[in-house]
């Protein structure tokens, strides 16, 4: 059988690709949770190997964006506005402090300068999306971007399982957990996955908080480009606009509530498939890219952000 690039696949390769497609399709079933889907993907990526790494990466990005837009149909517009408005000041201060602390930790652990900057930016705003946007501005090499992305990816996988457990142990309500996850978890996919596992009350809040942070990618990248005299450009991700548009449409046409509920439910399950693809990208080769210094840098900064944001939520400073 042809692999699509002119090369013949061995029988074992055919079976692995068939198994990959079957498990991915199974993740679309309603009883498969986001956590289960991510775990399936991680096991497959490490134990079996993803024979479609580029294709699954491209599909996961597109599917995540469509899922986020679909979740907008299930959002309460007034809640989106209230949460987004109340988090503006905290978001701006939090991003600035995270970047500053991240740079100090980079010096402490001896992380390569551009790798440390990417880790700090990804932790401060929106994980992989922020890293991809900032990399050309600071002229990061491919290997530096790969290390930062691999580190953030590993922490995202841990967050999806760890945060719901910690939230329940702390007795957090859905609203508080949503705010905490939206601030402290790196990527949108893991934020939505963790919030989905926690309950619907957390999902809307977490999605709104995370997307309100993602909007900051553009101004921070443009400001950095200005100071570095870089010609790189940044744009507000279109899926954020789509999420807000979906919430507006659902609010404006309440008579179609069953349709909006159905679209939101489909979007949640599409997220499970997305997380399978993301999990399958975790390979032994990727894990080797994460060196000790970047890992210590990333974990320490993440712990600081998670701890500080947990206290801020618990004390009523945000939310």
Secondary structure, DSSP 8 states (H G I E B T S, - for coil): -B-SSS-B--HHHHHHHHHHHHHHHHTTSTT--HHHHHHHHHHIIIII--TTHHHHHHHHHHHHHHHHHHHHTTS-HHHHHHHHHHTHHHHHHHHHHHHHHHHHHHHHHT--HHHHHHHHHHHHTTHHHHHHHHHTTTT--HHHHHHHHHHHHHHHHHHHHHHHHHHHHTT--HHHHHHHHHHHSSSHHHHHHHHHHH-HHHHHHHHHHHHHHHTHHHHHHHHHHHHHT--------HHHHHHHHHHHHHHH-GGGHHHHHHHHHHHHHHHHHHHHHHHHT--HHHHHH--HHHHHHHHHHHHHHHHHHHHHHHTTS--
